[in-house]
């Protein structure tokens, strides 16, 4: 029995159904691969957000706020 990765669209499906691969398991395999890619992208996004939040916390907490000063967002420093 050959693996699904080596099966052509018009070959008999390796699952034993007797149907052509394109009418049987090809869509299941495509859906599974799409789900895996989507899951990986979500995890990468969550990791990037966590790293950005950690960097933001380190930057903000490591610089003491000068007494009597006010943060200026348009200039990016205290006045």
Residue pairs with C-beta under 8 A, 6 or more apart in sequence:
1 14
2 14
3 14
4 14
4 21
4 25
4 29
7 13
7 14
7 21
8 21
9 20
9 21
9 22
9 26
10 20
10 21
10 22
11 20
11 21
12 18
12 19
12 20
12 21
13 19
13 20
13 21
13 23
13 24
13 25
14 21
14 25
15 24
15 25
17 24
17 25
65 71
65 78
66 78
69 78
69 79
70 78
70 79
71 77
71 78
72 78
72 79
